[in-house]
Amino acid sequence: MNNFTEHANMEYPVGVYYVELNKMFMNITPWHWHPELEISFVRSGTAVFEIGENQITVESGSAILINGGRLHAITEKKDAEASAPCVILSILFHPNYLFDSMDSFLATKYGTPIIKDPEFRYALFTPEDNWGKRGIDCINAILTANLNQSYGHELVTKSHLCSFWIQLLEKADIFLKNTDSFSLSAMDEERVKDAITFIQEHYARQITLKDIADSIHVSKSECCRCFKRAIQLSPFDYLLMYRIYASALQMQHGGKKAESIASLAAGVGFNNTSYYNKIFKKYLSCTPRQYREFIQKSHRDALNPFGIPLSRL
């Protein structure tokens, strides 16, 4: 849920993933960030991308580019008329794949003005206009190349990523001119990322709001304001959500910690099993015991926050 780096393989720094939101923990891709840029194409259903304080609805057939290092989460838009689950194909790539080095002439001229802009967070591509359609065509070509993995697919991917980047640059002035609409400061985002890292490293013990605030050198009230501005949650709400996430993950993987509900609760920082059951049901709409039975019966593989690598489909 935090800063993932397993995609930054400099031999081929591209990861392509299949995400079916109704099979993810809590039916969401939780708040996270990574150094790679992310292109997410919504193949079916409707996704809501939360990027900072902004909520961007992405319909089936559209795509979104998210800048590297940006806090974001993904949920499925609930629609009674929707006939298909929300399925997303995500491409994560390191900018060095395009520019070799961020100190190079090409990176300085064509990459840095966007990638390093602290306020640039996303760009939306829809098939309603020619610009968006051309961008989506590049995305589909990248997805096809990585699904088939035929000889030279790495070169094909790089070629289409370069074409996609040229598409982005055509409207770069518009994206950068609109950055004043963001109230979330870069400082807020960095503070919350540091606080999230602290929570994920210490969630199993009895940490307090003061502990979280002290980890980012702010007051308790300012810590709460930063979280609200950045991810619309309080620090305590995020801590509870992460503890439930961690316990669900333990049940997916099995082991001694998952043998009893009491040990599960204690292992993720709950000193009251009844309260753990209540919070678990709030987030997953079932009790921990029901969830464990479902996992044991279905033998469903756990999806990481990026889903299943497309090459495994």
GURO-305665 format. One line per 2 residues: number of its first residue (from 1); their letters; for each residue y, z, x of N, C-alpha, C. Coordinates in steps of 0.1 Angstrom, whole numbers, plus 5000, padded with zeros to 4 digits. Layout:
NUM = a = Y Z X Y Z X Y Z X  ...
***
This chain:
1 = mn = 4988 5000 5008 5000 5000 5000 5013 5000 5009  5011 5001 5021 5023 5001 5029 5024 4989 5038
3 = nf = 5027 4991 5051 5030 4979 5059 5017 4973 5065  5013 4962 5060 5000 4956 5064 5002 4946 5075
5 = te = 4994 4946 5085 4996 4938 5096 4983 4929 5100  4973 4930 5091 4960 4923 5095 4962 4908 5094
7 = ha = 4973 4903 5088 4974 4889 5087 4981 4883 5099  4987 4892 5108 4995 4887 5119 4986 4883 5131
9 = nm = 4976 4875 5128 4967 4869 5139 4974 4857 5144  4979 4858 5156 4987 4848 5162 4980 4835 5164
11 = ey = 4966 4835 5164 4959 4823 5164 4961 4814 5152  4961 4821 5140 4963 4815 5127 4969 4825 5118
13 = pv = 4983 4827 5119 4989 4838 5112 4992 4835 5097  4981 4831 5090 4983 4827 5076 4971 4834 5068
15 = gv = 4974 4841 5058 4964 4846 5049 4966 4841 5035  4955 4837 5028 4957 4831 5015 4947 4839 5006
17 = yy = 4952 4845 4995 4945 4854 4986 4945 4851 4972  4934 4854 4965 4932 4853 4951 4934 4867 4945
19 = ve = 4943 4868 4936 4946 4881 4929 4945 4880 4914  4936 4888 4909 4934 4889 4894 4939 4903 4890
21 = ln = 4951 4904 4884 4957 4917 4883 4950 4927 4874  4942 4922 4864 4935 4931 4856 4923 4937 4863
23 = km = 4920 4933 4875 4909 4938 4883 4914 4947 4895  4927 4948 4896 4933 4956 4907 4933 4970 4902
25 = fm = 4934 4980 4912 4936 4994 4909 4949 4995 4900  4947 5002 4889 4958 5004 4879 4964 4991 4874
27 = ni = 4957 4980 4876 4962 4967 4871 4975 4963 4877  4977 4967 4889 4990 4963 4896 4987 4961 4911
29 = tp = 4996 4953 4917 4996 4953 4932 5007 4963 4935  5004 4975 4940 5014 4986 4941 5025 4983 4952
31 = wh = 5035 4992 4952 5046 4990 4961 5041 4989 4975  5045 4979 4982 5041 4977 4996 5051 4967 5003
33 = wh = 5049 4965 5015 5057 4955 5023 5049 4951 5035  5053 4940 5041 5046 4935 5053 5055 4926 5061
35 = pe = 5053 4924 5074 5062 4916 5082 5061 4901 5078  5050 4897 5072 5049 4883 5068 5057 4879 5056
37 = le = 5061 4867 5055 5067 4862 5042 5056 4859 5033  5059 4860 5020 5048 4859 5010 5053 4848 5000
39 = is = 5044 4839 4997 5046 4829 4986 5035 4832 4976  5039 4835 4964 5029 4838 4953 5031 4828 4942
41 = fv = 5020 4821 4939 5019 4811 4929 5011 4816 4917  5017 4817 4905 5010 4822 4893 5002 4811 4887
43 = rs = 4989 4812 4888 4980 4801 4883 4978 4802 4868  4978 4815 4863 4977 4817 4848 4983 4830 4844
45 = gt = 4986 4831 4832 4993 4844 4827 5007 4844 4832  5013 4856 4831 5027 4858 4835 5027 4871 4844
47 = av = 5034 4870 4855 5035 4882 4864 5050 4886 4865  5052 4899 4866 5065 4905 4868 5065 4911 4883
49 = fe = 5074 4905 4891 5076 4909 4905 5087 4919 4905  5085 4931 4910 5095 4941 4912 5099 4940 4927
51 = ig = 5111 4936 4929 5116 4935 4943 5129 4944 4944  5128 4956 4950 5139 4965 4949 5141 4968 4935
53 = en = 5154 4968 4930 5157 4971 4916 5156 4959 4907  5152 4948 4912 5151 4936 4904 5137 4933 4898
55 = qi = 5137 4929 4886 5124 4924 4880 5125 4910 4877  5116 4902 4883 5116 4887 4882 5103 4883 4875
57 = tv = 5105 4877 4863 5093 4872 4856 5089 4858 4861  5077 4857 4865 5072 4844 4870 5061 4839 4861
59 = es = 5064 4828 4854 5054 4822 4844 5043 4814 4851  5033 4811 4844 5022 4803 4849 5028 4789 4854
61 = gs = 5024 4785 4866 5028 4772 4871 5041 4774 4880  5046 4786 4881 5058 4788 4889 5054 4796 4901
63 = ai = 5063 4798 4911 5060 4805 4923 5073 4812 4928  5070 4822 4937 5081 4830 4942 5079 4832 4957
65 = li = 5089 4831 4965 5089 4834 4979 5096 4848 4981  5089 4857 4988 5094 4870 4991 5096 4872 5006
67 = ng = 5108 4875 5010 5111 4877 5024 5102 4888 5030  5100 4887 5043 5092 4897 5050 5099 4910 5051
69 = gr = 5091 4921 5050 5097 4934 5051 5103 4940 5038  5102 4932 5027 5108 4937 5014 5098 4945 5006
71 = lh = 5103 4956 5001 5095 4964 4992 5093 4956 4979  5080 4955 4975 5078 4948 4962 5064 4953 4956
73 = ai = 5063 4951 4943 5051 4954 4935 5050 4943 4925  5037 4941 4919 5035 4931 4909 5027 4937 4898
75 = te = 5032 4934 4886 5025 4938 4874 5023 4926 4865  5013 4928 4855 5011 4917 4846 5020 4919 4833
77 = kk = 5026 4909 4829 5034 4910 4817 5025 4910 4805  5025 4920 4797 5016 4922 4786 5022 4914 4774
79 = da = 5013 4905 4769 5017 4896 4758 5005 4895 4749  5007 4899 4736 4996 4898 4727 4991 4884 4725
81 = ea = 4999 4874 4727 4995 4860 4725 4989 4854 4737  4989 4861 4749 4984 4856 4761 4968 4855 4760
83 = sa = 4963 4843 4763 4949 4841 4762 4942 4842 4776  4949 4841 4786 4943 4841 4800 4949 4853 4808
85 = pc = 4940 4859 4816 4945 4870 4825 4955 4864 4836  4963 4873 4841 4972 4869 4851 4965 4867 4865
87 = vi = 4965 4855 4870 4959 4852 4883 4969 4846 4892  4970 4852 4904 4980 4848 4914 4973 4843 4927
89 = ls = 4978 4833 4932 4973 4828 4946 4985 4831 4955  4982 4840 4965 4993 4844 4974 4991 4839 4988
91 = il = 5001 4834 4995 5001 4829 5008 5010 4838 5017  5004 4845 5027 5012 4853 5036 5012 4846 5049
93 = fh = 5024 4844 5055 5025 4837 5068 5036 4843 5077  5033 4844 5089 5043 4849 5099 5052 4838 5103
95 = pn = 5065 4841 5103 5075 4830 5107 5073 4824 5120  5066 4831 5129 5063 4825 5142 5054 4813 5141
97 = yl = 5047 4812 5130 5039 4800 5128 5047 4787 5126  5059 4789 5120 5068 4778 5119 5077 4775 5131
99 = fd = 5081 4786 5138 5091 4785 5148 5087 4789 5162  5073 4792 5164 5068 4796 5177 5073 4809 5182
101 = sm = 5086 4811 5182 5093 4823 5186 5106 4824 5178  5109 4836 5174 5122 4838 5166 5134 4837 5175
103 = ds = 5132 4836 5188 5143 4834 5198 5145 4819 5201  5137 4810 5196 5138 4796 5199 5150 4790 5192
105 = fl = 5153 4778 5197 5164 4770 5191 5162 4768 5176  5150 4763 5172 5147 4760 5158 5148 4773 5150
107 = at = 5143 4784 5155 5143 4796 5147 5158 4801 5145  5166 4800 5155 5180 4804 5155 5187 4796 5145
109 = ky = 5184 4783 5144 5192 4773 5136 5187 4773 5121  5173 4774 5120 5168 4772 5106 5161 4784 5100
111 = gt = 5157 4794 5109 5150 4805 5103 5157 4818 5102  5164 4822 5113 5171 4835 5113 5181 4837 5102
113 = pi = 5189 4826 5099 5199 4828 5088 5194 4833 5075  5181 4830 5072 5175 4835 5060 5166 4847 5062
115 = ik = 5157 4846 5072 5147 4856 5074 5154 4870 5078  5164 4869 5086 5170 4881 5091 5182 4886 5082
117 = dp = 5185 4879 5072 5196 4883 5063 5191 4896 5056  5197 4907 5057 5192 4920 5051 5192 4920 5036
119 = ef = 5200 4911 5030 5201 4911 5015 5193 4900 5009  5187 4891 5017 5179 4880 5011 5165 4885 5008
121 = ry = 5161 4885 4995 5148 4891 4991 5139 4881 4986  5143 4871 4978 5133 4862 4971 5140 4849 4967
123 = al = 5132 4839 4965 5136 4827 4959 5125 4822 4949  5130 4818 4937 5121 4814 4926 5119 4799 4925
125 = ft = 5107 4794 4924 5104 4780 4923 5098 4777 4909  5104 4769 4901 5098 4766 4888 5097 4751 4887
127 = pe = 5087 4746 4879 5085 4731 4877 5095 4724 4868  5105 4732 4863 5115 4726 4854 5125 4717 4861
129 = dn = 5127 4719 4874 5136 4710 4881 5129 4704 4893  5135 4693 4898 5128 4686 4908 5127 4694 4921
131 = wg = 5137 4702 4924 5137 4710 4936 5125 4720 4936  5124 4727 4925 5113 4736 4923 5099 4729 4923
133 = kr = 5098 4718 4917 5086 4710 4916 5081 4706 4930  5090 4701 4938 5087 4697 4952 5082 4709 4960
135 = gi = 5088 4721 4958 5083 4733 4965 5069 4737 4961  5067 4736 4947 5054 4739 4942 5043 4730 4947
137 = dc = 5047 4717 4948 5037 4707 4954 5033 4711 4968  5042 4716 4976 5039 4720 4990 5030 4732 4989
139 = in = 5032 4741 4980 5024 4753 4979 5010 4750 4975  5008 4741 4965 4995 4737 4961 4987 4730 4972
141 = ai = 4994 4722 4980 4988 4715 4991 4983 4726 5002  4991 4736 5004 4987 4747 5013 4974 4754 5008
143 = lt = 4974 4757 4995 4963 4764 4989 4950 4755 4989  4952 4742 4987 4940 4734 4987 4934 4733 5001
145 = an = 4943 4731 5011 4939 4730 5025 4931 4743 5029  4936 4755 5025 4929 4767 5029 4917 4770 5021
147 = ln = 4916 4765 5009 4904 4767 5001 4893 4758 5007  4896 4746 5010 4886 4736 5016 4882 4739 5030
149 = qs = 4893 4743 5038 4891 4746 5052 4884 4735 5060  4888 4723 5057 4883 4711 5064 4889 4711 5078
151 = yg = 4884 4703 5086 4889 4702 5100 4904 4698 5100  4911 4706 5107 4926 4704 5108 4934 4711 5098
153 = he = 4928 4720 5090 4935 4726 5079 4947 4734 5084  4946 4739 5096 4957 4747 5101 4969 4739 5103
155 = lv = 4967 4726 5108 4978 4717 5110 4984 4712 5097  4975 4710 5087 4980 4706 5074 4988 4717 5068
157 = tk = 4984 4729 5070 4991 4741 5064 5005 4742 5071  5005 4740 5084 5018 4741 5091 5028 4730 5086
159 = sh = 5022 4718 5084 5030 4707 5080 5037 4710 5066  5029 4715 5057 5034 4717 5044 5043 4729 5043
161 = lc = 5041 4739 5052 5050 4751 5053 5063 4746 5058  5063 4737 5067 5076 4732 5072 5084 4724 5061
163 = sf = 5076 4716 5054 5082 4709 5042 5088 4719 5032  5080 4729 5030 5085 4740 5020 5097 4746 5025
165 = wi = 5098 4749 5038 5110 4756 5044 5122 4747 5043  5120 4734 5045 5131 4725 5043 5137 4725 5029
167 = ql = 5127 4726 5019 5131 4728 5005 5139 4740 5003  5135 4751 5009 5143 4763 5008 5157 4762 5014
169 = le = 5158 4756 5025 5171 4754 5032 5181 4746 5023  5176 4737 5015 5184 4729 5007 5193 4738 4997
171 = ka = 5188 4750 4994 5195 4759 4985 5198 4772 4991  5198 4772 5005 5200 4785 5012 5214 4791 5009
173 = di = 5224 4782 5008 5237 4787 5005 5238 4794 4992  5231 4789 4982 5231 4795 4969 5225 4809 4970
175 = fl = 5213 4810 4976 5206 4823 4977 5215 4833 4984  5221 4829 4995 5229 4839 5003 5242 4842 4996
177 = kn = 5247 4833 4989 5260 4836 4981 5257 4846 4970  5245 4847 4965 5242 4855 4954 5238 4869 4958
179 = td = 5238 4872 4971 5233 4885 4976 5242 4897 4971  5255 4894 4967 5264 4905 4963 5258 4911 4950
181 = sf = 5249 4905 4943 5244 4910 4931 5234 4921 4933  5230 4923 4945 5220 4934 4948 5228 4947 4951
183 = sl = 5224 4957 4944 5230 4970 4947 5222 4978 4957  5209 4974 4959 5201 4981 4968 5205 4978 4982
185 = sa = 5208 4989 4990 5213 4987 5003 5201 4986 5013  5203 4980 5024 5192 4979 5034 5188 4993 5039
187 = md = 5198 5002 5039 5195 5016 5043 5186 5023 5033  5188 5021 5020 5180 5026 5010 5165 5021 5012
189 = ee = 5164 5009 5014 5151 5003 5015 5143 5008 5027  5150 5009 5038 5144 5014 5050 5140 5029 5049
191 = rv = 5149 5037 5042 5146 5051 5040 5133 5052 5031  5132 5045 5021 5121 5046 5012 5108 5041 5018
193 = kd = 5109 5031 5026 5097 5026 5034 5092 5037 5043  5101 5044 5050 5098 5055 5059 5092 5067 5051
195 = ai = 5098 5070 5039 5092 5080 5031 5079 5077 5025  5077 5065 5021 5063 5060 5017 5053 5062 5028
197 = tf = 5057 5058 5040 5047 5059 5051 5044 5074 5053  5054 5083 5052 5051 5097 5053 5042 5102 5042
199 = iq = 5044 5098 5030 5035 5102 5019 5021 5097 5021  5020 5085 5026 5006 5080 5027 4999 5086 5039
201 = eh = 5006 5092 5048 5000 5099 5059 4997 5113 5056  5004 5119 5046 5002 5134 5043 4999 5137 5029
203 = ya = 4995 5127 5021 4993 5129 5006 4982 5140 5003  4973 5141 5012 4961 5150 5010 4965 5165 5011
205 = rq = 4976 5168 5017 4980 5182 5017 4992 5185 5007  4996 5197 5006 5005 5201 4996 5020 5199 5001
207 = it = 5024 5186 5001 5038 5183 5005 5047 5184 4994  5059 5188 4997 5070 5190 4987 5081 5180 4988
209 = lk = 5090 5180 4978 5101 5171 4978 5109 5173 4991  5111 5185 4995 5118 5188 5007 5111 5182 5020
211 = di = 5098 5183 5020 5091 5176 5031 5094 5161 5032  5094 5155 5020 5096 5140 5019 5110 5137 5024
213 = ad = 5120 5145 5018 5134 5143 5022 5136 5146 5036  5130 5156 5042 5132 5159 5056 5127 5148 5065
215 = si = 5116 5141 5060 5110 5130 5068 5120 5119 5070  5130 5117 5061 5139 5106 5063 5154 5112 5065
217 = hv = 5154 5125 5067 5167 5131 5072 5178 5130 5061  5174 5132 5048 5184 5133 5038 5182 5145 5029
219 = sk = 5191 5148 5020 5189 5159 5011 5179 5155 5000  5174 5165 4993 5164 5163 4982 5170 5154 4971
221 = se = 5183 5156 4968 5189 5148 4957 5191 5134 4962  5195 5132 4974 5197 5118 4980 5183 5111 4981
223 = cc = 5173 5118 4984 5160 5112 4985 5156 5107 4971  5158 5115 4961 5155 5111 4947 5163 5098 4943
225 = rc = 5176 5098 4947 5184 5087 4944 5179 5074 4951  5175 5075 4964 5170 5064 4971 5158 5058 4965
227 = fk = 5149 5067 4961 5136 5062 4954 5139 5055 4941  5148 5061 4933 5152 5055 4920 5158 5041 4922
229 = ra = 5167 5040 4932 5174 5027 4934 5164 5017 4940  5154 5021 4948 5145 5012 4955 5133 5008 4946
231 = iq = 5127 5017 4940 5114 5014 4933 5113 5020 4919  5124 5025 4914 5125 5030 4900 5115 5042 4897
233 = ls = 5111 5049 4908 5103 5060 4906 5109 5072 4914  5105 5084 4910 5109 5096 4918 5099 5097 4929
235 = pf = 5102 5104 4940 5093 5106 4951 5080 5113 4946  5081 5123 4937 5069 5129 4931 5061 5120 4923
237 = dy = 5067 5111 4915 5059 5102 4908 5051 5092 4917  5058 5088 4928 5051 5079 4937 5040 5087 4944
239 = ll = 5042 5099 4948 5031 5107 4954 5019 5109 4945  5022 5111 4932 5010 5112 4922 5003 5099 4921
241 = my = 5010 5088 4920 5004 5075 4919 4996 5072 4931  5001 5075 4943 4993 5072 4955 4981 5081 4956
243 = ri = 4982 5093 4952 4970 5102 4952 4959 5096 4943  4963 5092 4931 4953 5086 4922 4947 5073 4928
245 = ya = 4956 5065 4934 4951 5053 4941 4941 5056 4951  4944 5066 4959 4935 5070 4970 4922 5075 4965
247 = sa = 4922 5083 4954 4909 5088 4949 4901 5077 4942  4907 5067 4936 4900 5056 4930 4894 5048 4942
249 = lq = 4901 5046 4953 4896 5039 4964 4883 5046 4970  4884 5060 4970 4872 5067 4975 4860 5065 4966
251 = mq = 4862 5064 4953 4851 5062 4944 4846 5048 4946  4854 5038 4949 4850 5025 4952 4841 5024 4964
253 = hg = 4844 5032 4974 4837 5032 4987 4825 5042 4987  4825 5051 4978 4814 5061 4977 4816 5072 4988
255 = gk = 4806 5079 4992 4807 5089 5003 4807 5103 4997  4807 5113 5006 4807 5127 5002 4819 5131 4993
257 = ka = 4830 5126 4997 4842 5130 4989 4842 5125 4975  4834 5115 4972 4833 5110 4958 4822 5116 4950
259 = es = 4814 5126 4956 4803 5132 4950 4806 5140 4938  4817 5147 4938 4821 5155 4926 4836 5153 4923
261 = ia = 4840 5155 4911 4854 5153 4906 4862 5163 4913  4857 5176 4914 4865 5186 4921 4868 5183 4935
263 = sl = 4858 5178 4942 4861 5174 4956 4870 5162 4958  4869 5153 4948 4878 5142 4948 4893 5147 4946
265 = aa = 4895 5155 4937 4908 5160 4934 4914 5168 4946  4906 5177 4952 4910 5184 4963 4913 5175 4975
267 = gv = 4905 5165 4977 4906 5156 4988 4919 5148 4988  4925 5146 4976 4938 5138 4976 4950 5147 4972
269 = gf = 4948 5160 4974 4960 5169 4973 4962 5176 4959  4952 5175 4950 4954 5182 4937 4946 5195 4938
271 = nn = 4953 5206 4935 4946 5219 4936 4942 5224 4922  4943 5215 4912 4939 5218 4898 4932 5205 4893
273 = ts = 4918 5207 4890 4910 5195 4886 4915 5190 4872  4918 5199 4863 4923 5195 4850 4935 5186 4851
275 = yy = 4945 5190 4859 4957 5183 4861 4954 5169 4867  4944 5169 4877 4940 5156 4883 4934 5147 4872
277 = nk = 4926 5152 4864 4920 5144 4853 4931 5138 4844  4941 5146 4841 4952 5142 4832 4960 5131 4838
279 = if = 4963 5132 4851 4971 5122 4858 4963 5109 4860  4950 5111 4863 4941 5099 4865 4941 5091 4852
281 = kk = 4939 5098 4841 4939 5091 4828 4952 5084 4825  4963 5090 4829 4976 5084 4826 4977 5071 4833
283 = yl = 4972 5070 4845 4974 5057 4853 4963 5047 4850  4950 5052 4848 4939 5042 4847 4933 5042 4833
285 = sc = 4938 5050 4823 4934 5049 4809 4919 5053 4808  4914 5061 4817 4901 5066 4816 4900 5079 4825
287 = tp = 4890 5087 4823 4888 5099 4832 4882 5094 4845  4883 5103 4855 4877 5100 4868 4862 5098 4867
289 = rq = 4855 5106 4859 4841 5104 4857 4838 5090 4851  4845 5086 4840 4843 5073 4834 4845 5062 4844
291 = yr = 4856 5064 4852 4859 5053 4862 4847 5052 4872  4842 5063 4877 4831 5063 4887 4819 5057 4881
293 = ef = 4816 5060 4868 4804 5054 4861 4806 5039 4860  4818 5035 4857 4821 5020 4856 4819 5013 4869
295 = iq = 4823 5019 4880 4822 5014 4893 4807 5013 4897  4799 5023 4894 4785 5024 4898 4777 5013 4890
297 = ks = 4781 5011 4877 4774 5001 4869 4778 4987 4873  4790 4985 4875 4795 4971 4878 4793 4966 4892
299 = hr = 4793 4976 4902 4792 4973 4916 4803 4963 4920  4815 4965 4913 4826 4956 4916 4832 4959 4930
301 = da = 4835 4948 4937 4841 4950 4950 4855 4954 4948  4860 4964 4957 4874 4968 4956 4883 4957 4961
303 = ln = 4893 4954 4954 4903 4945 4958 4914 4952 4966  4917 4947 4978 4928 4953 4985 4941 4949 4978
305 = pf = 4953 4953 4983 4965 4950 4976 4968 4935 4976  4961 4927 4984 4963 4912 4984 4953 4905 4977
307 = gi = 4942 4911 4972 4931 4904 4965 4920 4900 4974  4913 4889 4970 4902 4884 4978 4907 4872 4986
309 = pl = 4903 4872 4999 4907 4860 5007 4901 4847 5000  4910 4837 4999 4906 4825 4992 4894 4818 4999
311 = sr = 4892 4820 5012 4881 4814 5019 4868 4819 5014  4867 4831 5007 4855 4837 5003 4852 4833 4988
313 = l = 4860 4825 4982 4858 4822 4968 4848 4810 4968
***
